[in-house]
Amino acid sequence: MSRVLVIPDLHEPCSRLGALEFCKDLRKKHKTDTTIFIGDITDWHSISFHARHPEMPGPKDEFKLAYKCLRKWYRAFPAAWVCLGNHDRRIVRLAESVNIPSQFIREYGDVWKTPGWDWIHEIIVDDVLYSHGEGAGTSMYPAYNKMKKMGMSCILGHFHQAGGVKWLVNPLRRMFGLDTGSLINDKSMAFAYGKFAVVRSVLSAAVVIDGVPQHIIMPCGKGEKYHDSRFK
């Protein structure tokens, strides 16, 4: 069976400064041999269908910033699956909204120059479904709810404020739903809509070792190993 590292939503160029080192350390500690990005590795705030913040960069500059960030992730994790998220798809959705056919749209791997990454919708590894999570419905336990509908263990991203593992065990099988949280910087202007939110993002990642999940919090408070001040 596989030893999977699950990297949650990054929304580059808006991830926490210590996110990459955190994930590299998890790979080393848990000796993972498979890497899955759970989606929304890019943000694309500049072409959002929602209100855009005037202090955020435009599309060209945002691409340059995100590209620089993704080069670091690609160098660290040159072979990975990337579950496409709703933010990753914004370019395609925008093109489709003005009737541009798929023949004129470049592949994600070509745009970001990541030949070792497989960009997919979802994937099953060792009877666990990995998917970004849009369409799962909102709740306190999105992955658990999808698990009940699918009848199999599920791991989701998308819901930044949801993190942890919830189990369902019956006489026939044992299943879990794992919400990965995210590794975003809540203070970025891309997330200004949540400036006064009481509940913030769960900064974390996950590993699944031989089918057994672990949800791991990123210690990034003041004085902790992955605080922003250590990476400036």
C-alpha positions in Angstrom: 0.0 0.0 0.0 1.0 3.6 -0.5 2.4 6.2 1.9 0.5 9.3 0.7 1.3 13.0 1.5 -1.8 15.1 1.0 -1.1 18.8 0.4 -4.2 21.0 0.9 -5.4 24.2 -0.8 -2.4 26.6 -1.4 -4.1 29.3 -3.5 -0.7 30.5 -4.8 0.6 33.2 -4.6 -1.2 33.4 -1.2 0.1 30.5 0.8 1.8 30.7 4.2 5.5 31.3 4.0 6.4 28.1 5.8 4.0 25.9 4.0 6.5 24.3 1.6 9.0 23.5 4.4 6.1 22.0 6.5 5.2 19.7 3.7 8.8 18.7 3.0 9.3 17.9 6.6 6.1 15.7 6.7 7.4 13.8 3.7 10.7 13.2 5.4 9.2 12.3 8.8 6.5 9.9 7.4 8.6 8.6 4.5 5.8 9.2 2.0 6.2 7.8 -1.5 3.1 9.4 -3.1 2.1 13.1 -3.3 -1.4 14.4 -3.9 -2.3 18.1 -4.1 -5.9 18.3 -3.2 -6.7 21.3 -5.4 -6.8 25.1 -5.6 -3.1 25.2 -5.8 -3.6 28.6 -7.6 -6.1 31.3 -6.6 -6.8 33.4 -9.7 -8.3 36.2 -7.7 -7.8 38.6 -10.6 -10.3 36.8 -12.8 -12.8 35.8 -10.0 -16.5 35.8 -10.8 -16.9 37.5 -7.4 -15.8 40.9 -6.3 -12.1 41.6 -6.7 -9.9 43.5 -4.3 -8.3 46.7 -5.8 -5.0 46.0 -4.0 -4.5 42.6 -5.6 -2.4 42.2 -8.8 -4.0 41.9 -12.2 -4.0 38.6 -14.2 -0.5 38.9 -15.8 1.2 39.8 -12.5 -0.8 37.2 -10.6 0.3 34.6 -13.1 4.0 35.6 -12.6 3.7 35.4 -8.8 1.9 32.1 -8.8 4.3 30.6 -11.4 7.3 31.6 -9.2 5.6 29.9 -6.2 4.7 26.7 -8.1 8.3 26.3 -9.4 9.4 25.9 -5.8 6.6 23.3 -5.2 7.5 21.5 -8.4 11.2 21.3 -7.5 10.3 19.9 -4.1 7.7 17.5 -5.4 8.5 16.7 -9.1 6.1 13.8 -9.3 2.5 14.3 -8.0 -1.2 14.1 -8.7 -3.0 17.4 -8.7 -6.8 17.3 -8.1 -8.2 20.3 -9.9 -10.0 22.7 -7.8 -12.6 25.4 -8.6 -10.0 28.1 -8.5 -7.6 26.2 -10.7 -10.4 25.9 -13.3 -11.2 29.6 -13.3 -9.3 30.2 -16.6 -11.3 27.4 -18.3 -14.5 28.6 -16.8 -13.9 32.1 -18.0 -13.0 30.9 -21.5 -16.2 28.8 -21.6 -18.3 31.8 -20.5 -17.4 33.6 -23.7 -17.8 30.5 -25.9 -14.1 29.6 -26.5 -13.9 25.9 -27.4 -11.5 23.5 -25.6 -9.2 23.3 -28.7 -7.9 26.8 -27.9 -7.3 26.2 -24.2 -3.8 25.0 -23.1 -3.3 22.1 -20.8 -2.6 22.9 -17.1 0.8 21.1 -17.2 1.8 23.2 -20.3 0.8 26.5 -18.7 2.7 25.8 -15.4 5.5 23.7 -17.0 4.9 20.7 -14.7 5.4 17.6 -16.9 5.7 15.4 -13.8 2.4 16.4 -12.4 -0.8 14.7 -13.5 -3.7 17.1 -13.4 -6.9 15.2 -12.7 -10.4 15.6 -11.3 -10.1 12.9 -8.6 -8.3 9.7 -7.9 -8.7 6.5 -5.8 -5.6 5.2 -4.0 -5.8 2.2 -1.7 -9.7 2.4 -1.7 -9.5 6.1 -0.6 -11.1 8.8 -2.8 -9.1 12.0 -3.1 -11.1 14.9 -4.5 -11.0 18.7 -4.2 -14.5 18.9 -2.7 -16.7 21.4 -4.5 -20.1 19.9 -4.8 -19.8 18.0 -1.5 -22.1 20.5 0.2 -21.4 22.7 3.2 -21.3 21.3 6.7 -19.0 20.9 9.7 -17.8 17.5 8.2 -17.8 17.8 4.4 -15.5 14.8 3.8 -17.5 12.6 6.2 -20.7 13.5 4.4 -19.3 12.7 1.0 -17.9 9.4 2.5 -21.5 8.4 3.5 -22.8 9.2 0.0 -19.9 7.4 -1.8 -19.7 4.4 0.5 -15.9 4.7 0.7 -13.2 6.7 2.6 -12.9 10.3 1.2 -10.3 13.1 1.5 -11.3 16.6 0.6 -9.9 20.1 0.4 -11.9 23.2 -0.6 -13.3 23.9 2.9 -10.5 25.9 4.6 -12.2 26.0 8.0 -12.7 22.2 8.1 -9.9 20.0 9.3 -9.7 16.5 10.9 -10.7 12.9 10.6 -14.2 11.4 11.3 -14.8 7.7 11.3 -17.7 5.4 10.5 -17.4 1.8 11.5 -20.1 -0.9 10.8 -20.0 -4.7 10.9 -18.7 -4.9 7.4 -16.1 -2.1 7.0 -14.3 0.9 8.4 -14.4 4.2 6.6 -13.3 7.8 7.3 -13.8 11.3 6.0 -10.7 13.6 6.2 -10.9 17.3 5.7 -7.4 18.7 5.0 -7.9 22.3 5.9 -5.6 24.6 3.9 -2.2 26.3 3.9 -3.3 29.8 2.9 -2.4 33.1 4.4 -5.8 34.4 5.7 -4.3 37.9 5.8 -3.9 38.1 2.0 -6.1 40.6 0.3 -7.4 37.7 -1.8 -9.3 36.6 1.3 -10.3 40.1 2.5 -13.9 38.9 2.4 -13.2 36.9 5.6 -11.4 39.7 7.4 -13.9 39.8 10.3 -14.7 36.1 10.4 -14.5 34.5 13.8 -13.6 31.1 12.5 -10.3 31.0 10.5 -8.6 28.5 8.2 -7.3 25.3 9.7 -3.7 25.3 8.7 -2.7 21.7 8.2 -2.0 18.8 5.9 -2.4 15.0 6.0 -0.7 11.7 5.4 -2.3 8.4 4.8 0.0 5.5 5.7 -1.1 2.1 4.4 -4.7 3.3 4.4 -4.7 4.9 7.8 -5.1 8.7 7.9 -3.5 11.3 10.0 -4.5 15.0 10.0 -1.5 17.2 11.0 -1.7 20.8 12.2 1.0 23.2 11.0 2.6 24.8 14.1 2.8 28.4 12.8 1.9 30.6 15.8 4.3 33.1 17.2 7.5 31.3 18.3 6.6 28.1 16.6 8.6 26.3 13.9 6.7 27.5 10.8 5.8 31.0 11.8 6.2 33.5 9.0 9.0 35.4 10.7 11.3 32.4 10.2 10.9 32.5 6.4 11.3 36.2 5.5 
